Amino acid sequence: MKHTRLGYWIEEAGEVAPGASLAGEREADALVVGGGYTGLWTAWYLRQLEPEARVVLLEAEEVCGHGPSGRNGGFCNAMWISLPSLRGRWGDEAALAIAVAAEQAVGRIAEFCEREEVDAWFRPAGYMQVSTAAAHDGAWLAALEACRELGMPEAMRPLTRAEVAERCASPVFREGAVCPSSATVQPARLALGLRDRLRAAGVEIFESSAVRSFREGADGVEARTEGGSVRAGRAVLAIGSAAKGRHGPLRGRLTVASSHMVLTEPVPELLEQVGWDGGECITDCRALLDYFRTTPDGRIAFGWGGGRIAMGARTKGRAEVDAAVIAATAAHLYDYFPGLRGKRITHAWGGPIDASPTHLPEIRSLRHGRAFAAAGYTGNGVGPTNMVGRSLAALALDRRDDSTNLAFIDGATPRVPPEPFHWIGGEAIRLGIQAKEEAEMAGKAPGKLASAAAKVPELIGFHIGR
Ligand SMILES: Cc1cc2nc3c(=O)[nH]c(=O)nc-3n(C[C@H](O)[C@H](O)[C@H](O)COP(=O)(O)OP(=O)(O)OC[C@H]3O[C@@H](n4cnc5c(N)ncnc54)[C@H](O)[C@@H]3O)c2cc1C
């Protein structure tokens, strides 16, 4: 098994020549810091809205998309499953506007891939949430009800146990629900396709160009890297988990967790056996969830969203390569598909997760309204980054439209405690949730301590789950 930080998708997408790094001084109309999906989509919409705008993008890694955007599970979801949480936080009208925008984002990604001829394996296959323990049956009911009550009954449908088995048969699957608007992508191909089309559209992209200092004033912004600087009218900081850094724009608003994935060798005969030919992306119902999907050559990609919490904004080390978590993840995969025993796991990797206390993304304006920071997707950014990138582009051009009215822009949200209390508390809660959910999966009553720890987030106004 190849266990690396960059993982399978980036390898599969093929070798890419790294771009030049920033050297000397530059001027731009808009600066984008961060070449993950949020930054790439922002740059894309900046050019769509103002084709003449001078846009510069700075990325710390050797190549854009080498962060979580090129390494994720490739579930391209709308946000219907989060509708109850959106409603609770912002009310019906605002919640519906976000959920509709998130569904449109999936459509826009499809359109982008088709029109720009980016072969990112976009497959509209639906997302299935499945219970794997009696305690989790009906976990989707609140979302189903919210969709019905807000006039979107088609956004999510319940599935009986037999209907689940028809789509994918596993001894641990029970009943579930499906969101038909979801899709899957090959994440690295999408990120690299965007990078490529942006360059063709005239966006100046500098790689290996980590921003070391950033200043925002009433007259504009300035970013400095080791080799140069960019002055611009406005900026977007799309730096994912790094936004939690000591001087990061979202330092009081994020937790850096991690997620890790394994990939099997091609097993087309097993997929046929279990009837998983529709390409659905699937998760269980836990807060620290298991997620699965297939690839065109018949592999299963399987991930766990419960990796360790990092102290501060440490996005390297065990946030990316964690042998213990990979061993546990791989072992768990066989419970779902016993027919995989004897088959090879060929790749493993992981990456940081920018978790927000609401589990929803957010955009924050900086002090002078000349820069905007966005993160907090909590492991669900593949679709929503397109929606957020559209909003960021409009904000950076000082435009006001439907994309700048969404409630996650400068909304009131809870803050996380300072370090080290945040890390100690976060790890205790994570381990509590893990113990509770493992007991539930084994059909046992969770221990009192684990149940108490798992309840803490809701008591302090944080939301764990979708
Ligand atoms: C293993 C794993 C599985 C996941 N699975 C899914 C999934 O199936 N579906 C889903 O919706 N989401 C999933 N996610 C989450 C998803 O990948 C993220 O929500 C999404 O990629 C966020 O994009 P982003 O552009 O905001 O951040 P990132 O992808 O983190 O991009 C930020 C970029 O900023 C750069 N940067 C940081 N600091 C600086 C600096 N100082 N200067 C310049 N550049 C900087 C980084 O190098 C990085 O490239 C998963 C994540 C992981 C790790």
The ligand as an SDF file (V2000), in Angstrom:
LIG
                    3D

 53 58  0  0  0  0  0  0  0  0999 V2000
   -9.5200   13.1640    3.1000 C   0  0  0  0  0  0  0  0  0  0  0  0
  -10.5640   14.2050    2.8060 C   0  0  0  0  0  0  0  0  0  0  0  0
  -11.7830   13.8160    2.2580 C   0  0  0  0  0  0  0  0  0  0  0  0
  -12.7580   14.7590    1.9740 C   0  0  0  0  0  0  0  0  0  0  0  0
  -13.8880   14.3460    1.3220 N   0  0  0  0  0  0  0  0  0  0  0  0
  -14.7980   15.2590    0.9050 C   0  0  0  0  0  0  0  0  0  0  0  0
  -15.8870   14.8690    0.1110 C   0  0  0  0  0  0  0  0  0  0  0  0
  -16.0050   13.7180   -0.3000 O   0  0  0  0  0  0  0  0  0  0  0  0
  -16.7930   15.8150   -0.2240 N   0  0  0  0  0  0  0  0  0  0  0  0
  -16.6740   17.1110    0.1730 C   0  0  0  0  0  0  0  0  0  0  0  0
  -17.5520   17.9150   -0.1310 O   0  0  0  0  0  0  0  0  0  0  0  0
  -15.5890   17.5240    0.8710 N   0  0  0  0  0  0  0  0  0  0  0  0
  -14.6480   16.6410    1.2350 C   0  0  0  0  0  0  0  0  0  0  0  0
  -13.5310   17.0540    1.9150 N   0  0  0  0  0  0  0  0  0  0  0  0
  -13.3770   18.4890    2.2030 C   0  0  0  0  0  0  0  0  0  0  0  0
  -12.9790   19.2820    0.9570 C   0  0  0  0  0  0  0  0  0  0  0  0
  -11.8130   18.7350    0.4090 O   0  0  0  0  0  0  0  0  0  0  0  0
  -12.7590   20.7540    1.3850 C   0  0  0  0  0  0  0  0  0  0  0  0
  -13.9470   21.2430    1.9840 O   0  0  0  0  0  0  0  0  0  0  0  0
  -12.4120   21.6510    0.2040 C   0  0  0  0  0  0  0  0  0  0  0  0
  -11.3760   21.1120   -0.5460 O   0  0  0  0  0  0  0  0  0  0  0  0
  -12.0450   23.0330    0.7240 C   0  0  0  0  0  0  0  0  0  0  0  0
  -11.4590   23.7810   -0.3110 O   0  0  0  0  0  0  0  0  0  0  0  0
  -10.6710   25.1140    0.0200 P   0  0  0  0  0  0  0  0  0  0  0  0
  -10.2120   25.6650   -1.2560 O   0  0  0  0  0  0  0  0  0  0  0  0
  -11.5090   25.9840    0.8820 O   0  0  0  0  0  0  0  0  0  0  0  0
   -9.4640   24.6630    0.9210 O   0  0  0  0  0  0  0  0  0  0  0  0
   -8.1280   23.8480    0.5460 P   0  0  0  0  0  0  0  0  0  0  0  0
   -8.3800   22.7800   -0.4110 O   0  0  0  0  0  0  0  0  0  0  0  0
   -7.5270   23.5240    1.8830 O   0  0  0  0  0  0  0  0  0  0  0  0
   -7.2370   24.9220   -0.1870 O   0  0  0  0  0  0  0  0  0  0  0  0
   -6.5600   25.9450    0.5030 C   0  0  0  0  0  0  0  0  0  0  0  0
   -5.2870   26.2150   -0.2420 C   0  0  0  0  0  0  0  0  0  0  0  0
   -4.6400   27.3380    0.3470 O   0  0  0  0  0  0  0  0  0  0  0  0
   -3.2540   27.1040    0.3280 C   0  0  0  0  0  0  0  0  0  0  0  0
   -2.6190   27.9490    1.3460 N   0  0  0  0  0  0  0  0  0  0  0  0
   -2.6600   27.8100    2.7010 C   0  0  0  0  0  0  0  0  0  0  0  0
   -1.9600   28.7850    3.2910 N   0  0  0  0  0  0  0  0  0  0  0  0
   -1.4740   29.5660    2.2960 C   0  0  0  0  0  0  0  0  0  0  0  0
   -0.6650   30.7400    2.2750 C   0  0  0  0  0  0  0  0  0  0  0  0
   -0.2130   31.2960    3.3960 N   0  0  0  0  0  0  0  0  0  0  0  0
   -0.3480   31.2650    1.0790 N   0  0  0  0  0  0  0  0  0  0  0  0
   -0.7840   30.7250   -0.0940 C   0  0  0  0  0  0  0  0  0  0  0  0
   -1.5520   29.6100   -0.1140 N   0  0  0  0  0  0  0  0  0  0  0  0
   -1.8980   29.0450    1.0600 C   0  0  0  0  0  0  0  0  0  0  0  0
   -3.1260   25.6140    0.6120 C   0  0  0  0  0  0  0  0  0  0  0  0
   -1.8860   25.1010    0.1930 O   0  0  0  0  0  0  0  0  0  0  0  0
   -4.3000   25.0620   -0.1720 C   0  0  0  0  0  0  0  0  0  0  0  0
   -3.9630   24.6690   -1.4790 O   0  0  0  0  0  0  0  0  0  0  0  0
  -12.5310   16.1380    2.2610 C   0  0  0  0  0  0  0  0  0  0  0  0
  -11.3140   16.5380    2.8120 C   0  0  0  0  0  0  0  0  0  0  0  0
  -10.3330   15.5870    3.0880 C   0  0  0  0  0  0  0  0  0  0  0  0
   -9.0260   16.0280    3.6780 C   0  0  0  0  0  0  0  0  0  0  0  0
  1  2  1  0
  2  3  1  0
  2 52  2  0
  3  4  2  0
  4  5  1  0
  4 50  1  0
  5  6  2  0
  6  7  1  0
  6 13  1  0
  7  8  2  0
  7  9  1  0
  9 10  1  0
 10 11  2  0
 10 12  1  0
 12 13  2  0
 13 14  1  0
 14 15  1  0
 14 50  1  0
 15 16  1  0
 16 17  1  0
 16 18  1  0
 18 19  1  0
 18 20  1  0
 20 21  1  0
 20 22  1  0
 22 23  1  0
 23 24  1  0
 24 25  2  0
 24 26  1  0
 24 27  1  0
 27 28  1  0
 28 29  2  0
 28 30  1  0
 28 31  1  0
 31 32  1  0
 32 33  1  0
 33 34  1  0
 33 48  1  0
 34 35  1  0
 35 36  1  0
 35 46  1  0
 36 37  1  0
 36 45  1  0
 37 38  2  0
 38 39  1  0
 39 40  1  0
 39 45  2  0
 40 41  1  0
 40 42  2  0
 42 43  1  0
 43 44  2  0
 44 45  1  0
 46 47  1  0
 46 48  1  0
 48 49  1  0
 50 51  2  0
 51 52  1  0
 52 53  1  0
M  END
$$$$
